[in-house]
Amino acid sequence: MSIRRHNHHRHGSPGTVTDPVCGLQISKYATTVRREAGGTTYHFCSAPCACAFDAEPARYIASIR
Ligand SMILES: [Zn+2]
């Protein structure tokens, strides 16, 4: 029996994700600011957070693993 593991967010509430830049918990349905990196979609509370992610994506991806 094999189990597929998802390697990203491990938060309890469905639909809630962590903004990797500022650490804010946001609903992925409430924000339209998102980026894709390495096959994973990251959600942000605001455009400035997404811009910070664009500048150094690896740094923020590492911080939420
Ligand atoms: Zn943010």
N, CA, C, O and the ligand as a Tripos MOL2 file, in Angstrom:
@<TRIPOS>MOLECULE
protein
  261   259    66     0     0
PROTEIN
NO_CHARGES

@<TRIPOS>ATOM
      1 N           0.8390   -1.1940    0.0000 N.3       1 MET1
      2 CA          0.0000    0.0000    0.0000 C.3       1 MET1
      3 C           0.8750    1.2450    0.0000 C.2       1 MET1
      4 O           1.7900    1.3850    0.8110 O.2       1 MET1
      5 N           0.5800    2.1160   -0.9000 N.am      2 SER2
      6 CA          1.4040    3.3170   -0.9770 C.3       2 SER2
      7 C           0.5620    4.5560   -0.7150 C.2       2 SER2
      8 O          -0.5760    4.6800   -1.1700 O.2       2 SER2
      9 N           1.1450    5.4330    0.0090 N.am      3 ILE3
     10 CA          0.4560    6.6680    0.3580 C.3       3 ILE3
     11 C           1.1840    7.8340   -0.2960 C.2       3 ILE3
     12 O           2.4010    7.9780   -0.1720 O.2       3 ILE3
     13 N           0.4370    8.6370   -0.9740 N.am      4 ARG4
     14 CA          1.0210    9.8220   -1.5850 C.3       4 ARG4
     15 C           1.0250   10.9500   -0.5850 C.2       4 ARG4
     16 O          -0.0010   11.2790    0.0100 O.2       4 ARG4
     17 N           2.1790   11.5330   -0.4080 N.am      5 ARG5
     18 CA          2.2680   12.6090    0.5690 C.3       5 ARG5
     19 C           2.3860   13.9430   -0.1240 C.2       5 ARG5
     20 O           3.1210   14.1100   -1.0980 O.2       5 ARG5
     21 N           1.6680   14.8490    0.3890 N.am      6 HIS6
     22 CA          1.8060   16.2070   -0.1010 C.3       6 HIS6
     23 C           2.7860   16.9240    0.7930 C.2       6 HIS6
     24 O           2.7320   16.8600    2.0210 O.2       6 HIS6
     25 N           3.6570   17.5900    0.1340 N.am      7 ASN7
     26 CA          4.8070   18.1140    0.8420 C.3       7 ASN7
     27 C           4.6560   19.5340    1.3400 C.2       7 ASN7
     28 O           5.5670   20.0730    1.9690 O.2       7 ASN7
     29 N           3.5300   20.1390    1.0700 N.am      8 HIS8
     30 CA          3.4730   21.5450    1.4760 C.3       8 HIS8
     31 C           2.6860   21.7890    2.7640 C.2       8 HIS8
     32 O           2.9420   21.1550    3.7870 O.2       8 HIS8
     33 N           1.7520   22.6900    2.7030 N.am      9 HIS9
     34 CA          1.0750   23.1490    3.9180 C.3       9 HIS9
     35 C           0.4330   22.0350    4.7260 C.2       9 HIS9
     36 O          -0.1270   21.0850    4.1800 O.2       9 HIS9
     37 N           0.5280   22.1730    6.0030 N.am     10 ARG10
     38 CA         -0.0870   21.1900    6.8780 C.3      10 ARG10
     39 C          -1.0260   21.8470    7.8560 C.2      10 ARG10
     40 O          -1.0510   21.4760    9.0300 O.2      10 ARG10
     41 N          -1.7890   22.8020    7.4110 N.am     11 HIS11
     42 CA         -2.7040   23.4690    8.3270 C.3      11 HIS11
     43 C          -4.0340   22.7410    8.3550 C.2      11 HIS11
     44 O          -4.4490   22.1170    7.3780 O.2      11 HIS11
     45 N          -4.6760   22.8370    9.4810 N.am     12 GLY12
     46 CA         -5.9090   22.0980    9.6750 C.3      12 GLY12
     47 C          -7.0760   22.5540    8.8460 C.2      12 GLY12
     48 O          -7.7550   21.7330    8.2290 O.2      12 GLY12
     49 N          -7.3270   23.8480    8.8160 N.am     13 SER13
     50 CA         -8.5420   24.3000    8.1690 C.3      13 SER13
     51 C          -8.4440   24.2320    6.6570 C.2      13 SER13
     52 O          -7.5100   24.7820    6.0730 O.2      13 SER13
     53 N          -9.3750   23.5780    6.0260 N.am     14 PRO14
     54 CA         -9.3560   23.5120    4.5730 C.3      14 PRO14
     55 C          -9.5930   24.8890    3.9780 C.2      14 PRO14
     56 O         -10.4300   25.6490    4.4650 O.2      14 PRO14
     57 N          -8.8680   25.2020    2.9420 N.am     15 GLY15
     58 CA         -9.0460   26.4920    2.3050 C.3      15 GLY15
     59 C          -8.1860   27.5790    2.9010 C.2      15 GLY15
     60 O          -8.1090   28.6830    2.3620 O.2      15 GLY15
     61 N          -7.5330   27.2730    4.0190 N.am     16 THR16
     62 CA         -6.6640   28.2830    4.6310 C.3      16 THR16
     63 C          -5.2040   27.9640    4.3250 C.2      16 THR16
     64 O          -4.7410   26.8380    4.5040 O.2      16 THR16
     65 N          -4.5090   28.9710    3.8680 N.am     17 VAL17
     66 CA         -3.1000   28.7940    3.5540 C.3      17 VAL17
     67 C          -2.2960   29.8770    4.2520 C.2      17 VAL17
     68 O          -2.8400   30.8860    4.7010 O.2      17 VAL17
     69 N          -1.0120   29.6540    4.3360 N.am     18 THR18
     70 CA         -0.1390   30.6470    4.9480 C.3      18 THR18
     71 C           0.5850   31.4350    3.8670 C.2      18 THR18
     72 O           1.2110   30.8630    2.9730 O.2      18 THR18
     73 N           0.4920   32.7230    3.9620 N.am     19 ASP19
     74 CA          1.2740   33.5970    3.1060 C.3      19 ASP19
     75 C           2.7490   33.3750    3.4650 C.2      19 ASP19
     76 O           3.1530   33.6760    4.5880 O.2      19 ASP19
     77 N           3.5560   32.8570    2.5370 N.am     20 PRO20
     78 CA          4.9290   32.4980    2.9020 C.3      20 PRO20
     79 C           5.8220   33.6950    3.1830 C.2      20 PRO20
     80 O           6.8960   33.5440    3.7660 O.2      20 PRO20
     81 N           5.3920   34.8750    2.7790 N.am     21 VAL21
     82 CA          6.2180   36.0630    2.9760 C.3      21 VAL21
     83 C           5.9990   36.6640    4.3630 C.2      21 VAL21
     84 O           6.9580   36.8990    5.0980 O.2      21 VAL21
     85 N           4.7470   36.9100    4.7180 N.am     22 CYS22
     86 CA          4.4790   37.5810    5.9930 C.3      22 CYS22
     87 C           3.9470   36.6300    7.0600 C.2      22 CYS22
     88 O           3.8560   37.0030    8.2290 O.2      22 CYS22
     89 N           3.5910   35.3990    6.6680 N.am     23 GLY23
     90 CA          3.1570   34.4110    7.6440 C.3      23 GLY23
     91 C           1.6860   34.5020    8.0090 C.2      23 GLY23
     92 O           1.2150   33.7540    8.8660 O.2      23 GLY23
     93 N           0.9650   35.3940    7.3830 N.am     24 LEU24
     94 CA         -0.4560   35.5660    7.6620 C.3      24 LEU24
     95 C          -1.2610   34.3740    7.1530 C.2      24 LEU24
     96 O          -0.9900   33.8390    6.0780 O.2      24 LEU24
     97 N          -2.2490   33.9690    7.9390 N.am     25 GLN25
     98 CA         -3.1660   32.9250    7.4930 C.3      25 GLN25
     99 C          -4.2640   33.5670    6.6620 C.2      25 GLN25
    100 O          -4.9420   34.4890    7.1150 O.2      25 GLN25
    101 N          -4.4320   33.0780    5.4510 N.am     26 ILE26
    102 CA         -5.4340   33.6630    4.5720 C.3      26 ILE26
    103 C          -6.2640   32.5600    3.9360 C.2      26 ILE26
    104 O          -5.8260   31.4140    3.8270 O.2      26 ILE26
    105 N          -7.4600   32.9230    3.5240 N.am     27 SER27
    106 CA         -8.2770   31.9790    2.7780 C.3      27 SER27
    107 C          -7.8690   32.0240    1.3140 C.2      27 SER27
    108 O          -7.7740   33.0970    0.7190 O.2      27 SER27
    109 N          -7.6300   30.8570    0.7420 N.am     28 LYS28
    110 CA         -7.2000   30.8680   -0.6540 C.3      28 LYS28
    111 C          -8.3240   31.2800   -1.5890 C.2      28 LYS28
    112 O          -8.0920   31.5720   -2.7620 O.2      28 LYS28
    113 N          -9.5370   31.3020   -1.0670 N.am     29 TYR29
    114 CA        -10.6620   31.7770   -1.8760 C.3      29 TYR29
    115 C         -10.8310   33.2810   -1.7920 C.2      29 TYR29
    116 O         -11.5240   33.8860   -2.6100 O.2      29 TYR29
    117 N         -10.1920   33.8790   -0.7980 N.am     30 ALA30
    118 CA        -10.3550   35.3140   -0.5810 C.3      30 ALA30
    119 C          -9.2670   36.1320   -1.2560 C.2      30 ALA30
    120 O          -9.4040   37.3460   -1.4080 O.2      30 ALA30
    121 N          -8.1930   35.4770   -1.6580 N.am     31 THR31
    122 CA         -7.1210   36.2270   -2.2910 C.3      31 THR31
    123 C          -6.9610   35.8130   -3.7420 C.2      31 THR31
    124 O          -7.1310   34.6470   -4.0960 O.2      31 THR31
    125 N          -6.6350   36.7790   -4.5640 N.am     32 THR32
    126 CA         -6.3860   36.4690   -5.9740 C.3      32 THR32
    127 C          -4.9050   36.6100   -6.2900 C.2      32 THR32
    128 O          -4.4780   36.4480   -7.4340 O.2      32 THR32
    129 N          -4.1340   36.9120   -5.2600 N.am     33 VAL33
    130 CA         -2.7010   37.0840   -5.4680 C.3      33 VAL33
    131 C          -2.0150   35.7520   -5.2520 C.2      33 VAL33
    132 O          -1.9340   35.2650   -4.1240 O.2      33 VAL33
    133 N          -1.5210   35.1620   -6.3250 N.am     34 ARG34
    134 CA         -0.8700   33.8610   -6.1970 C.3      34 ARG34
    135 C           0.2560   33.7110   -7.2030 C.2      34 ARG34
    136 O           0.3010   34.3800   -8.2360 O.2      34 ARG34
    137 N           1.1510   32.8190   -6.8640 N.am     35 ARG35
    138 CA          2.2710   32.5170   -7.7470 C.3      35 ARG35
    139 C           2.4520   31.0110   -7.7810 C.2      35 ARG35
    140 O           2.1290   30.3150   -6.8180 O.2      35 ARG35
    141 N           2.9650   30.5170   -8.8840 N.am     36 GLU36
    142 CA          3.3030   29.0960   -8.9500 C.3      36 GLU36
    143 C           4.8060   28.9270   -8.9860 C.2      36 GLU36
    144 O           5.5160   29.6280   -9.7070 O.2      36 GLU36
    145 N           5.2730   27.9850   -8.1950 N.am     37 ALA37
    146 CA          6.7030   27.6900   -8.1770 C.3      37 ALA37
    147 C           6.8760   26.2100   -7.8750 C.2      37 ALA37
    148 O           6.3360   25.7060   -6.8900 O.2      37 ALA37
    149 N           7.6140   25.5270   -8.7040 N.am     38 GLY38
    150 CA          7.8900   24.1150   -8.4690 C.3      38 GLY38
    151 C           6.6460   23.2490   -8.3990 C.2      38 GLY38
    152 O           6.6230   22.2490   -7.6820 O.2      38 GLY38
    153 N           5.6100   23.6260   -9.1390 N.am     39 GLY39
    154 CA          4.3900   22.8270   -9.1700 C.3      39 GLY39
    155 C           3.4390   23.0930   -8.0170 C.2      39 GLY39
    156 O           2.3910   22.4550   -7.9180 O.2      39 GLY39
    157 N           3.7940   24.0300   -7.1420 N.am     40 THR40
    158 CA          2.9360   24.3820   -6.0150 C.3      40 THR40
    159 C           2.4580   25.8190   -6.1790 C.2      40 THR40
    160 O           3.2020   26.6940   -6.6230 O.2      40 THR40
    161 N           1.2020   26.0400   -5.8140 N.am     41 THR41
    162 CA          0.6730   27.3990   -5.8630 C.3      41 THR41
    163 C           0.7800   28.0290   -4.4800 C.2      41 THR41
    164 O           0.3740   27.4380   -3.4790 O.2      41 THR41
    165 N           1.3220   29.2150   -4.4430 N.am     42 TYR42
    166 CA          1.4430   29.9550   -3.1980 C.3      42 TYR42
    167 C           0.4990   31.1460   -3.2360 C.2      42 TYR42
    168 O           0.3460   31.8170   -4.2570 O.2      42 TYR42
    169 N          -0.1210   31.3840   -2.1020 N.am     43 HIS43
    170 CA         -1.0980   32.4700   -2.0150 C.3      43 HIS43
    171 C          -0.5650   33.5750   -1.1200 C.2      43 HIS43
    172 O           0.1400   33.3240   -0.1420 O.2      43 HIS43
    173 N          -0.9140   34.7920   -1.4750 N.am     44 PHE44
    174 CA         -0.4040   35.9450   -0.7490 C.3      44 PHE44
    175 C          -1.5420   36.8810   -0.3540 C.2      44 PHE44
    176 O          -2.5690   36.9600   -1.0280 O.2      44 PHE44
    177 N          -1.3310   37.5910    0.7610 N.am     45 CYS45
    178 CA         -2.3680   38.4990    1.2400 C.3      45 CYS45
    179 C          -2.4530   39.7350    0.3650 C.2      45 CYS45
    180 O          -3.5020   40.3730    0.2870 O.2      45 CYS45
    181 N          -1.3550   40.0750   -0.2910 N.am     46 SER46
    182 CA         -1.3250   41.3350   -1.0380 C.3      46 SER46
    183 C          -0.2340   41.2980   -2.1020 C.2      46 SER46
    184 O           0.6690   40.4620   -2.0550 O.2      46 SER46
    185 N          -0.3300   42.2080   -3.0510 N.am     47 ALA47
    186 CA          0.6420   42.2750   -4.1420 C.3      47 ALA47
    187 C           2.0770   42.5010   -3.6590 C.2      47 ALA47
    188 O           2.9930   41.8800   -4.1990 O.2      47 ALA47
    189 N           2.3080   43.3630   -2.6660 N.am     48 PRO48
    190 CA          3.6860   43.5410   -2.1950 C.3      48 PRO48
    191 C           4.3220   42.2440   -1.6920 C.2      48 PRO48
    192 O           5.5160   42.0230   -1.8910 O.2      48 PRO48
    193 N           3.5280   41.3810   -1.0380 N.am     49 CYS49
    194 CA          4.0600   40.0960   -0.5870 C.3      49 CYS49
    195 C           4.4400   39.2310   -1.7850 C.2      49 CYS49
    196 O           5.4780   38.5700   -1.7680 O.2      49 CYS49
    197 N           3.6120   39.2310   -2.8160 N.am     50 ALA50
    198 CA          3.9150   38.4590   -4.0110 C.3      50 ALA50
    199 C           5.1710   38.9820   -4.6910 C.2      50 ALA50
    200 O           5.9560   38.2050   -5.2360 O.2      50 ALA50
    201 N           5.3620   40.2920   -4.6610 N.am     51 CYS51
    202 CA          6.5640   40.8920   -5.2550 C.3      51 CYS51
    203 C           7.8110   40.4540   -4.4990 C.2      51 CYS51
    204 O           8.8460   40.1760   -5.1040 O.2      51 CYS51
    205 N           7.7080   40.3940   -3.1800 N.am     52 ALA52
    206 CA          8.8390   39.9440   -2.3800 C.3      52 ALA52
    207 C           9.1630   38.4890   -2.7080 C.2      52 ALA52
    208 O          10.3300   38.1010   -2.7740 O.2      52 ALA52
    209 N           8.1110   37.6880   -2.9120 N.am     53 PHE53
    210 CA          8.2980   36.2880   -3.2760 C.3      53 PHE53
    211 C           8.9750   36.1780   -4.6410 C.2      53 PHE53
    212 O           9.8710   35.3560   -4.8300 O.2      53 PHE53
    213 N           8.5470   37.0030   -5.5840 N.am     54 ASP54
    214 CA          9.1450   36.9910   -6.9220 C.3      54 ASP54
    215 C          10.6480   37.2570   -6.8720 C.2      54 ASP54
    216 O          11.4220   36.6940   -7.6470 O.2      54 ASP54
    217 N          11.0390   38.1240   -5.9480 N.am     55 ALA55
    218 CA         12.4450   38.4990   -5.8600 C.3      55 ALA55
    219 C          13.3040   37.3510   -5.3560 C.2      55 ALA55
    220 O          14.4340   37.1700   -5.8080 O.2      55 ALA55
    221 N          12.7590   36.5590   -4.4000 N.am     56 GLU56
    222 CA         13.5460   35.4900   -3.7900 C.3      56 GLU56
    223 C          12.6680   34.2970   -3.4390 C.2      56 GLU56
    224 O          12.5020   33.9810   -2.2610 O.2      56 GLU56
    225 N          12.1040   33.6300   -4.4400 N.am     57 PRO57
    226 CA         11.1580   32.5510   -4.1440 C.3      57 PRO57
    227 C          11.7470   31.4330   -3.2880 C.2      57 PRO57
    228 O          11.0700   30.9150   -2.3990 O.2      57 PRO57
    229 N          12.9760   31.0630   -3.5410 N.am     58 ALA58
    230 CA         13.5650   29.9310   -2.8110 C.3      58 ALA58
    231 C          13.6160   30.1950   -1.3090 C.2      58 ALA58
    232 O          13.4280   29.2840   -0.5030 O.2      58 ALA58
    233 N          13.8660   31.4210   -0.9500 N.am     59 ARG59
    234 CA         13.9650   31.7860    0.4550 C.3      59 ARG59
    235 C          12.6280   31.5860    1.1730 C.2      59 ARG59
    236 O          12.5920   31.0780    2.2940 O.2      59 ARG59
    237 N          11.5330   31.9870    0.5240 N.am     60 TYR60
    238 CA         10.2310   31.8870    1.1650 C.3      60 TYR60
    239 C           9.6800   30.4690    1.1180 C.2      60 TYR60
    240 O           8.9990   30.0340    2.0460 O.2      60 TYR60
    241 N           9.9710   29.7550    0.0480 N.am     61 ILE61
    242 CA          9.5360   28.3580   -0.0390 C.3      61 ILE61
    243 C          10.1730   27.5580    1.0850 C.2      61 ILE61
    244 O           9.5170   26.7340    1.7210 O.2      61 ILE61
    245 N          11.4470   27.8030    1.3250 N.am     62 ALA62
    246 CA         12.1640   27.0780    2.3710 C.3      62 ALA62
    247 C          11.5710   27.3740    3.7400 C.2      62 ALA62
    248 O          11.5620   26.5050    4.6120 O.2      62 ALA62
    249 N          11.0800   28.5830    3.9340 N.am     63 SER63
    250 CA         10.6140   28.9910    5.2550 C.3      63 SER63
    251 C           9.3030   28.3290    5.6670 C.2      63 SER63
    252 O           8.9740   28.3160    6.8530 O.2      63 SER63
    253 N           8.5490   27.7810    4.7210 N.am     64 ILE64
    254 CA          7.2690   27.1770    5.1010 C.3      64 ILE64
    255 C           7.2980   25.6630    5.0130 C.2      64 ILE64
    256 O           6.2650   25.0180    5.1910 O.2      64 ILE64
    257 N           8.4530   25.0840    4.7420 N.am     65 ARG65
    258 CA          8.5420   23.6200    4.6960 C.3      65 ARG65
    259 C           8.7510   23.0500    6.0690 C.2      65 ARG65
    260 O           8.8490   21.8330    6.2240 O.2      65 ARG65
    261 ZN          1.4300   38.8470    3.1430 Zn       66 ZN66
@<TRIPOS>BOND
     1     1     2 1
     2     2     3 1
     3     3     4 2
     4     3     5 am
     5     5     6 1
     6     6     7 1
     7     7     8 2
     8     7     9 am
     9     9    10 1
    10    10    11 1
    11    11    12 2
    12    11    13 am
    13    13    14 1
    14    14    15 1
    15    15    16 2
    16    15    17 am
    17    17    18 1
    18    18    19 1
    19    19    20 2
    20    19    21 am
    21    21    22 1
    22    22    23 1
    23    23    24 2
    24    23    25 am
    25    25    26 1
    26    26    27 1
    27    27    28 2
    28    27    29 am
    29    29    30 1
    30    30    31 1
    31    31    32 2
    32    31    33 am
    33    33    34 1
    34    34    35 1
    35    35    36 2
    36    35    37 am
    37    37    38 1
    38    38    39 1
    39    39    40 2
    40    39    41 am
    41    41    42 1
    42    42    43 1
    43    43    44 2
    44    43    45 am
    45    45    46 1
    46    46    47 1
    47    47    48 2
    48    47    49 am
    49    49    50 1
    50    50    51 1
    51    51    52 2
    52    51    53 am
    53    53    54 1
    54    54    55 1
    55    55    56 2
    56    55    57 am
    57    57    58 1
    58    58    59 1
    59    59    60 2
    60    59    61 am
    61    61    62 1
    62    62    63 1
    63    63    64 2
    64    63    65 am
    65    65    66 1
    66    66    67 1
    67    67    68 2
    68    67    69 am
    69    69    70 1
    70    70    71 1
    71    71    72 2
    72    71    73 am
    73    73    74 1
    74    74    75 1
    75    75    76 2
    76    75    77 am
    77    77    78 1
    78    78    79 1
    79    79    80 2
    80    79    81 am
    81    81    82 1
    82    82    83 1
    83    83    84 2
    84    83    85 am
    85    85    86 1
    86    86    87 1
    87    87    88 2
    88    87    89 am
    89    89    90 1
    90    90    91 1
    91    91    92 2
    92    91    93 am
    93    93    94 1
    94    94    95 1
    95    95    96 2
    96    95    97 am
    97    97    98 1
    98    98    99 1
    99    99   100 2
   100    99   101 am
   101   101   102 1
   102   102   103 1
   103   103   104 2
   104   103   105 am
   105   105   106 1
   106   106   107 1
   107   107   108 2
   108   107   109 am
   109   109   110 1
   110   110   111 1
   111   111   112 2
   112   111   113 am
   113   113   114 1
   114   114   115 1
   115   115   116 2
   116   115   117 am
   117   117   118 1
   118   118   119 1
   119   119   120 2
   120   119   121 am
   121   121   122 1
   122   122   123 1
   123   123   124 2
   124   123   125 am
   125   125   126 1
   126   126   127 1
   127   127   128 2
   128   127   129 am
   129   129   130 1
   130   130   131 1
   131   131   132 2
   132   131   133 am
   133   133   134 1
   134   134   135 1
   135   135   136 2
   136   135   137 am
   137   137   138 1
   138   138   139 1
   139   139   140 2
   140   139   141 am
   141   141   142 1
   142   142   143 1
   143   143   144 2
   144   143   145 am
   145   145   146 1
   146   146   147 1
   147   147   148 2
   148   147   149 am
   149   149   150 1
   150   150   151 1
   151   151   152 2
   152   151   153 am
   153   153   154 1
   154   154   155 1
   155   155   156 2
   156   155   157 am
   157   157   158 1
   158   158   159 1
   159   159   160 2
   160   159   161 am
   161   161   162 1
   162   162   163 1
   163   163   164 2
   164   163   165 am
   165   165   166 1
   166   166   167 1
   167   167   168 2
   168   167   169 am
   169   169   170 1
   170   170   171 1
   171   171   172 2
   172   171   173 am
   173   173   174 1
   174   174   175 1
   175   175   176 2
   176   175   177 am
   177   177   178 1
   178   178   179 1
   179   179   180 2
   180   179   181 am
   181   181   182 1
   182   182   183 1
   183   183   184 2
   184   183   185 am
   185   185   186 1
   186   186   187 1
   187   187   188 2
   188   187   189 am
   189   189   190 1
   190   190   191 1
   191   191   192 2
   192   191   193 am
   193   193   194 1
   194   194   195 1
   195   195   196 2
   196   195   197 am
   197   197   198 1
   198   198   199 1
   199   199   200 2
   200   199   201 am
   201   201   202 1
   202   202   203 1
   203   203   204 2
   204   203   205 am
   205   205   206 1
   206   206   207 1
   207   207   208 2
   208   207   209 am
   209   209   210 1
   210   210   211 1
   211   211   212 2
   212   211   213 am
   213   213   214 1
   214   214   215 1
   215   215   216 2
   216   215   217 am
   217   217   218 1
   218   218   219 1
   219   219   220 2
   220   219   221 am
   221   221   222 1
   222   222   223 1
   223   223   224 2
   224   223   225 am
   225   225   226 1
   226   226   227 1
   227   227   228 2
   228   227   229 am
   229   229   230 1
   230   230   231 1
   231   231   232 2
   232   231   233 am
   233   233   234 1
   234   234   235 1
   235   235   236 2
   236   235   237 am
   237   237   238 1
   238   238   239 1
   239   239   240 2
   240   239   241 am
   241   241   242 1
   242   242   243 1
   243   243   244 2
   244   243   245 am
   245   245   246 1
   246   246   247 1
   247   247   248 2
   248   247   249 am
   249   249   250 1
   250   250   251 1
   251   251   252 2
   252   251   253 am
   253   253   254 1
   254   254   255 1
   255   255   256 2
   256   255   257 am
   257   257   258 1
   258   258   259 1
   259   259   260 2
@<TRIPOS>SUBSTRUCTURE
     1 MET1         2 RESIDUE 1 A MET
     2 SER2         6 RESIDUE 1 A SER
     3 ILE3        10 RESIDUE 1 A ILE
     4 ARG4        14 RESIDUE 1 A ARG
     5 ARG5        18 RESIDUE 1 A ARG
     6 HIS6        22 RESIDUE 1 A HIS
     7 ASN7        26 RESIDUE 1 A ASN
     8 HIS8        30 RESIDUE 1 A HIS
     9 HIS9        34 RESIDUE 1 A HIS
    10 ARG10       38 RESIDUE 1 A ARG
    11 HIS11       42 RESIDUE 1 A HIS
    12 GLY12       46 RESIDUE 1 A GLY
    13 SER13       50 RESIDUE 1 A SER
    14 PRO14       54 RESIDUE 1 A PRO
    15 GLY15       58 RESIDUE 1 A GLY
    16 THR16       62 RESIDUE 1 A THR
    17 VAL17       66 RESIDUE 1 A VAL
    18 THR18       70 RESIDUE 1 A THR
    19 ASP19       74 RESIDUE 1 A ASP
    20 PRO20       78 RESIDUE 1 A PRO
    21 VAL21       82 RESIDUE 1 A VAL
    22 CYS22       86 RESIDUE 1 A CYS
    23 GLY23       90 RESIDUE 1 A GLY
    24 LEU24       94 RESIDUE 1 A LEU
    25 GLN25       98 RESIDUE 1 A GLN
    26 ILE26      102 RESIDUE 1 A ILE
    27 SER27      106 RESIDUE 1 A SER
    28 LYS28      110 RESIDUE 1 A LYS
    29 TYR29      114 RESIDUE 1 A TYR
    30 ALA30      118 RESIDUE 1 A ALA
    31 THR31      122 RESIDUE 1 A THR
    32 THR32      126 RESIDUE 1 A THR
    33 VAL33      130 RESIDUE 1 A VAL
    34 ARG34      134 RESIDUE 1 A ARG
    35 ARG35      138 RESIDUE 1 A ARG
    36 GLU36      142 RESIDUE 1 A GLU
    37 ALA37      146 RESIDUE 1 A ALA
    38 GLY38      150 RESIDUE 1 A GLY
    39 GLY39      154 RESIDUE 1 A GLY
    40 THR40      158 RESIDUE 1 A THR
    41 THR41      162 RESIDUE 1 A THR
    42 TYR42      166 RESIDUE 1 A TYR
    43 HIS43      170 RESIDUE 1 A HIS
    44 PHE44      174 RESIDUE 1 A PHE
    45 CYS45      178 RESIDUE 1 A CYS
    46 SER46      182 RESIDUE 1 A SER
    47 ALA47      186 RESIDUE 1 A ALA
    48 PRO48      190 RESIDUE 1 A PRO
    49 CYS49      194 RESIDUE 1 A CYS
    50 ALA50      198 RESIDUE 1 A ALA
    51 CYS51      202 RESIDUE 1 A CYS
    52 ALA52      206 RESIDUE 1 A ALA
    53 PHE53      210 RESIDUE 1 A PHE
    54 ASP54      214 RESIDUE 1 A ASP
    55 ALA55      218 RESIDUE 1 A ALA
    56 GLU56      222 RESIDUE 1 A GLU
    57 PRO57      226 RESIDUE 1 A PRO
    58 ALA58      230 RESIDUE 1 A ALA
    59 ARG59      234 RESIDUE 1 A ARG
    60 TYR60      238 RESIDUE 1 A TYR
    61 ILE61      242 RESIDUE 1 A ILE
    62 ALA62      246 RESIDUE 1 A ALA
    63 SER63      250 RESIDUE 1 A SER
    64 ILE64      254 RESIDUE 1 A ILE
    65 ARG65      258 RESIDUE 1 A ARG
    66 ZN66       261 GROUP 0 **** ****
